[in-house]
Amino acid sequence: MGKITKDMTIGEILRTNPNVAPVLLNAGMHCLGCPSAQGESLEEAAMVHGIDVDALMAAIEAV
């Protein structure tokens, strides 16, 4: 699997590693297929949802 970074879109992340979906859902990012998931970075989405992007990245890297 490829390297996931916080400047990737959620769509790119899910294409890179679909096993990340439960991590995002548990973090409160429930709209994985919505247009925002294709256009904003993980860092931007985390900010909108009030999530610490570094903690989220640590959870993603643990998958």
C-alpha positions as CSV (number, residue, x, y, z in Angstrom):
1,M,0.0,0.0,0.0
2,G,1.1,3.5,-0.7
3,K,2.1,6.2,1.8
4,I,-0.9,8.2,3.2
5,T,-0.3,11.9,3.9
6,K,-2.5,14.5,5.4
7,D,-2.6,16.5,2.2
8,M,-4.3,13.7,0.3
9,T,-8.0,13.8,-0.2
10,I,-10.2,11.3,1.6
11,G,-11.0,9.7,-1.8
12,E,-7.3,9.3,-2.5
13,I,-6.7,7.8,0.9
14,L,-9.5,5.3,0.5
15,R,-8.2,4.3,-3.0
16,T,-4.7,3.8,-1.4
17,N,-6.0,1.8,1.5
18,P,-9.7,1.0,1.9
19,N,-9.1,-0.4,5.4
20,V,-8.8,3.2,6.6
21,A,-12.6,3.7,6.2
22,P,-13.4,2.5,9.7
23,V,-10.8,4.8,11.2
24,L,-12.4,7.8,9.5
25,L,-15.9,6.7,10.4
26,N,-14.9,6.3,14.1
27,A,-13.4,9.8,14.0
28,G,-16.8,11.2,12.9
29,M,-16.1,11.6,9.2
30,H,-19.3,9.8,8.0
31,C,-19.5,11.2,4.5
32,L,-16.7,9.3,2.8
33,G,-18.3,9.3,-0.6
34,C,-19.6,12.9,-0.6
35,P,-18.1,15.5,-3.0
36,S,-16.1,17.1,-0.1
37,A,-14.2,13.8,0.3
38,Q,-13.0,14.1,-3.3
39,G,-12.0,17.8,-3.0
40,E,-10.6,18.6,0.4
41,S,-7.5,17.2,2.0
42,L,-7.6,15.1,5.2
43,E,-6.1,18.0,7.0
44,E,-8.9,20.3,5.8
45,A,-11.6,17.7,6.7
46,A,-10.1,17.2,10.1
47,M,-10.2,20.9,10.7
48,V,-13.9,21.1,9.7
49,H,-14.7,18.2,12.0
50,G,-12.7,19.6,14.9
51,I,-10.3,16.6,14.8
52,D,-6.6,16.7,15.6
53,V,-5.1,15.7,12.3
54,D,-1.9,14.3,13.9
55,A,-3.9,12.0,16.1
56,L,-5.9,10.9,13.1
57,M,-2.8,10.3,11.1
58,A,-1.4,8.1,13.9
59,A,-4.6,6.1,13.9
60,I,-4.5,5.7,10.1
61,E,-0.8,4.6,10.2
62,A,-1.7,2.0,12.8
63,V,-4.1,0.3,10.2
